[in-house]
Amino acid sequence: MTDGLGLGDAYCSTLDRIKGQGGEKARLGMAALMWISHSERPLKPDELCHALAVEIGLPSLNSDNVPSIGTLLSCCQGLAVVDKKASTVRLIHFTLLEYLRAHTEFFGTTHSTIAETCLSYLNSQQVKALSTSPSLDLQGTPFLEYSSLYWGVHAKWELSDCAKLLALKLFDDCDNHISTKLLLRAQRRHRWAVDTNKLCRFSGLHCASVFGVVDLVVDLVGAEGGCDINQEDCTGGTSLAWAAWSGHEEVVKMLLGRDDINPDKPDRHGQTPLWCAAKNGHEGVVKMLLGRGDVNPDEPDNRGRTPLYCAAWNGREGVVKMLLGRDDVNPNKQGRYGPTPLCGAAIGGHERVVNILLGQGDVNPDKPDGAGRTPLWWAAWGGHEGVVKMLLERDDVNPDKPNSNGKTPFRCAALHGHEGVVKMLLARDDVHSDGGGPGPLLASLYAYSVRLEVLPYMP
């Protein structure tokens, strides 16, 4: 695109001018462009300035090396600007991003350099001395968050020998390092249940598995007296569970190749590696785990949610098909509170998953949960018209079936103002008024009034 617009030559000329500045100006200008064009998220000005001040491999940070943002922008010769609205540094035009990513020769081993920089920052005396207190003030270490959350992403792209050594050094005290706290805090898996002030047992193996850096995992488990491959971390999970959660197929394959691996070990919430992979839709990992004879494909977590339920609830079509292809998976299995996989798909409004489940001859399309809420009830509650339509086309679905509180799908849709669903239900001869409640006309008028905020709440 840049060449088509005639911008390629202009960008090349400007880059030549940046390099022609010589010395520190040339280094800062090219390094800034490398970071802006290859970082995993836009960097704030102070993050970029502190990143460029890091001297790879040195044990201490030198604050005198931190350039001002004005100096950096000047060294970039107009190719970078501060986006004042977003408070981040960006390139002057999106075509420049395409150009820089297409011409890798400008920066060399970009991702390994970024990984080395992040790891050098995390291994510095200043960062190691930081407390893991919840009231930690990160103002003096603006590059800490990016380094903690993304060093492994860059290392997975490209792992140099230097980055590997720096990572292994970080792992020496991984469970006490502030970067571990920030990493776990950012993870969606059990972040609400993790006591990040007590990070005992979160090892380097767990960390490498979170990022999916297979070479580091191999080194950690393959060395003499290596890591316990089934060791639990502070969430009760194993390295395999973390790799499965994140969909890192190479790490999962390597770990499953070990004779001492427990591929079905649940964490403290009862969630197995298969459960984790199914929830997030990682089909390759699910396939590998289902190929094991020692993995239960229908094992629920502590809340009774099976891998199939989680896959259906999250709209993971491929995983749903794989699990339904198993004879040892019950498509009607209910959790502690009674929702079936079909209920889960209806709650999320995942039409294609609902269609897949309804295509199974042994799926009960009208099976309620523990509170009497059927898949149709849930679809009406969420206003998912496509799902409602599919369920209403079934002869084995009662469109007027109330929940345990006596609310029918019609009343539920009306109270939430879902006009489309209300109209579909009103068109049925077998949908009647709720006992003791408003009739169909009043209910539909109420649904309209909810949006106008005219009438008070009607219980």
N, C-alpha and C positions, 0 to 999 in steps of 0.2 A: 504493500500500500504506500509506503513512504517513497519508494522509487517511482511509483505511478504518479504520485503527486509532485514529483521533483524535489522531495525533501531529503532524500538520501544524501545527495551531494552536499546540501546545506549542513546537515548534521555532521557529516564527515569532516567538513571544513572547520566547524566549531570545535569538534573534538581535537582536531589538530592544533587549534589555537590554545585549547586547554593544556595539552601536553607541551606545547611550545613555551608555556610560562616557565617551565623548568622548576626544579627543586620542590619545596614544600607545597607551593601553589598547585603544581601539576598533580602531585600525589593526592592532595585534598580534593581537588576537583574531580579526578577520575574515581577516587574512592567513594566520594559522595554519590556520584551517578550510579556506581555499582550497587550501593546499598539501597538507594531509592528504587532502582529498577528490579531488584531481586529480593527485597525483604518480603516476609510473609504477610505483612500488613503495613499500611502507611505509618511512617515514623514521625514522632513529634520532633520539633527542632532540637530540644535538649537531648533526646535519645540519640539522634544522629550525631550530634556534636560529641557526646561521650563515647559513642561507638568508635569514632575516628581517632579518639585519643588513646585507645587501648594498644599496648605493645604486646604482641602475641608471645606468650610463654613467660613473660616477666611476672614475678610474684606480687608486685604492688602496682596500684594505679597512680598515675602522676596527674594531678589536677591542672598542672601548668600546661599540659598538652592539649587541653580542651579548647578547640577554636570557637569563636563566636559564630552564630548563624550568618551574620553579615559577611564574615570572611569566607565562609563556605559558599554562599551564593555568588560572591564575587569570583571565586575560583572556578565556578561552574559556567561562567561566561553567559549567563542568561538562560541556561537550559533547565535550571531548577528554580522554583519559587516556593514561598510559604503560602499555603492555602489558609487564609485567615479565618474563614468560616469553620473549617475542620480542624484548625490548629495543627496541621501536618505539613510536611515537606513533600512536594510532588514535582514531577517533570512538567515542562512547559506545555506539552501536548501528548495525547495518547499515542500518536504515531511514533514519538520518540521512544516510548516504552517498547513498542514492537521492534523498532530498529535496534535498540540496545540488546534486547533478548535474542534477536536473530544474529547478531555479530558478537559471538562469545569471545572472539579473539581480543576484544578490548580489555577484558578483565581477567582472563586466565581462569584459574580454578575458583570460581566465584563462591559456590556454596561451601566448599571446604574452608575457604578464607573466612567466611562469615561464621561458620561453626567454630573455628579456632579462636576468633575474636570473642564470641559469646562465652566460650569455655574459659578463656584466659580471664575474662571479667569475673566469672563465677568463682574461679580458683584464687582470686586476688585476696590479699590479707584483709582488705577493707570489707569485702563482701562476706568472707568467712567469719569475721568478727561480729556480724549483725546478729541481733537477737531474733528469735522466732516468736516473740510476743505478738498477740493479736493487735496491739497498738503500735506496731512497727511503723516508723515514719520512713518512707522510701524517697523523700525529697532529695536527699544527698546522693542517691544512686538511681538516677532516672533510667539507666539502661538495664536495670536488674530484671524488670518484668519481661521485656522482650527476650533477653538472654535465657531466662528460665523456661519460657514457654516454647521457644523456637529453635534452640540450639540443635535439638535432636532432629527437627524437620530438615534443617540444612545438612546435618550429618548423614541423614538417610539418603539425600540426593547424592552426596559426595563425601566420603570419609577418608581423609588423609591420615597418614601415620601420626602426624602431630596431633590432629583432632582426637584420634583414638587414645593416645597417651593422656591428653588433657581430660578426656571423658573418664578414663579409668581412675585418674587422680581425683576427680569430683566424686566418683562412686565410693572412695575410701571412707567418706563420712556422709553418705547420701541421706541417711535418715535424720540427721541433725542439721542439714543444710537448708538455708532459707529458700533456695530455689525449689526444693521438694515441696515445701508448703505452698508456694505459689503455683506449682504445677498441679498439685492435687486440688487446690481451690478452683482451678480452671476446668477441671475434668467434670463432665456431666455425671459420670458414674459414681454414685454414692457421695457426691460432694456434700450433701446435706447431712450425712451421717458420719463423716470423717472428722475425728478430733485431730486437727492439724497441729495442735500443741503437743501431741504425743505421737510422733511419727515413727515410733519404733517399728522395726522390721520392714520399712520400705527401703529395699535394697537397690543397688545398682542394676541388678537383673530386672527388677520391676520397672525401673526407670527406662532402661533400654527397650523393654517390651512395650511400654507406653508409646514410645517414638517409633518402634519398629526397625531399629538399627540392627540388622541381622548379624553383621560382623562383630558387634559388641556383645550380643547375646552368645554367639559361638565362643568368643574368648572367655566370657564369664562362666559358662557351664562346662567348657572343655578343658580348662586348666586343671592341673593336679590340685586336689582339694578345692575344686570349684564350688560354685553356689549350689545350694539345695534347690533343685528345680521345682519342687512342690512347696517351697516356703511361702507362708501366708504373710501378707503385708498388713498394714493398719486397717484395711477394709475387710480383711479375711480372705482376700483374693490372691491368686497366684499369678505368676508371670504369663502363663497361658491364658488366663482370663483377661488380662489387660491386652494382650495381643489380639485375642478374639474380639474384644469390645471395639478395638480400633480398626479391625479388618486387615491386620498385617499378615498376609498369607505366608510370606517366606519365613517369618519367625514362627508362626503356628506350625508350619510343615517341619521345621527343624526341631521344635520342641516335641512334636508328636513322634518324631523318629527315635526318641530316647526310650529305652526300655523301662526306665524308672519314672516315667511321667504318669500322673493320674489325670486323665483327660476329662473326667467327669466330677472333679472336686468342686463342691459348692462353696461360696463365700459365706459370711455370717448372715447374709440375707437369703441364702438358699439358691443363689444364682450361679449356675454352672457356666463354663465357657461357651457351650452351645446356646444357652439362654442369652448370653451377652451378644453373641454373633447374630442370632435370630432377631433380636430386638432392633439391631442397627442395620439389618438387611445385608450383611456381608456373606453373599452367596458362596463364594469360594471357600471361606472358612467353614461355613455350615456344611458344605459338601464333604470337606475333609473329616469333620467330626462325625458326621453321619456314617462315614465309611468305617468307623471303629465299632467293634463289637462290644466294647466296654463303655459306651456312651448311651445313656437313656434319653431318647429323643422326646419323651413326654414328661420329663421331670419338672414339676412346678417349683417356683420359689416359695419363700415363707408366706407369701400372700396368696398362694394358690395359682399364680399366673404361669401357664406353660409356655414353652418356646413358641408354639403355634399361636397362642393368644396374643403374645407380645408382637409377633410378626404381623398378625392381622390388625391389631390395634394401631400399628405404625404404618400400615399400608405396604408391607414388604411382599410384593406379589411373588417374586421368584422363590423366596424362602417358604412362603405358604404352600406353593406347589410342591416343593421338595418334601416338606413335612407331611403333606396330605398323601404323598406317594408311599408312605410307610404304613405297614400293617399294624405297627405298635404305637401309632399316634391316634388318640381318641379325638375326633373333630368336635365332639359335643362336651368335652371335659370342662367342668365348671370349677372356678376358683373358690376361694374362701367366701367371697361375697356373691358367688353364683354366676358371674357373666361368662358366657361361652365365647369361643373365638369369633362367631358370627356377631355377637353383641359388640365385641371389641371393634370389629370392622365397621359396624353400623355407627358406633359412637364417633369414630373418626371420619365417617362419610366416605370411606374408601370403596367406591363403586366397583372397581375391577376385582378387588379382593372379595367383596360380597358376592359378586357373580361367580367367582371361582368356588367359593364355599357352597353356594346354592346349587352348583353343578354336581356336588357330591351327593350321591343317593342316600347316604347315611347321616346327613346333616339335618337336624331338626330346626326349621326356620322360625319356629314360634316358641322356642324354649326360653322361659324367663330366667332372670337372675334371682338372687336371694330376696330381692325386694319386689318381685313380680314384674320387672321391666323387661319386656320382650325386645328383640332386635328392632321391630317396627316402632316400639315406644321410644327407644333411644334415637332412632333416625328422625322421628318426628320432633323430639326434644331439641335436636341439633339443627333442625331445618334442612336436612339433607334430602332434597327432593328426588334425586336420582335413585337413592337407596330406597326411599319410601315407595317409589313407583315399582321397583323390582319386587319388593316384598308384597305389595298389594296385588301383583299379578299372580301370586301363588294361591292355590285353593286351600292350602294347609296353614294359612296365616289368618288369625282372627283379628280383623282391623279395629275391633272395639274392645280389646282385652285390657282391663285396667291393671294398674300396679297395685301393690299392697295398700296404698293410700286411697285407692278408688279413682285415680286419674287415668283416663284413657289416652291413647295417642292423640286423638283429636283435641281433647281438652289441653293436653300438654303443649301441642303446637299452637293452639289459640292463645294460651297464656303467654307464650314467648313471641307472639307476633309473626309467626311463620305463615304468611298468607298462602304461599304456593302449596304448602302441605295441607293447610286447612281446606283449600279448594278441592284438592284431590280426595280428601276424606269425606267432605260434604257430598261429593258426587256418588258416594257409595250408599246403596240402600241399607246396608247392614251396619252403618255407623249411626249411633243414636246419642241422645244427650246423656251426660253423666248423671247418675242417680243423685238427686238432691242438689245438683249444680245447675249452671246456666244451660239453656237449650242451645242448639247449634247456631241459631241466628244471633242470640245475645253473645255467645262465645266469639263468633267471628267479628262482630262489632267491637267486642272488647279487644281482640287482637289488633284491630285498626287503631283503636284509641290508645293502645300502649305506645305506639310510635308518635302519636300527637300529644301524649302526656296529658290527656283530658281527664280520664277517670282514675280514681285511686286504685291501689292494688286490690285485686279480688282473690281471696284465698281459695 
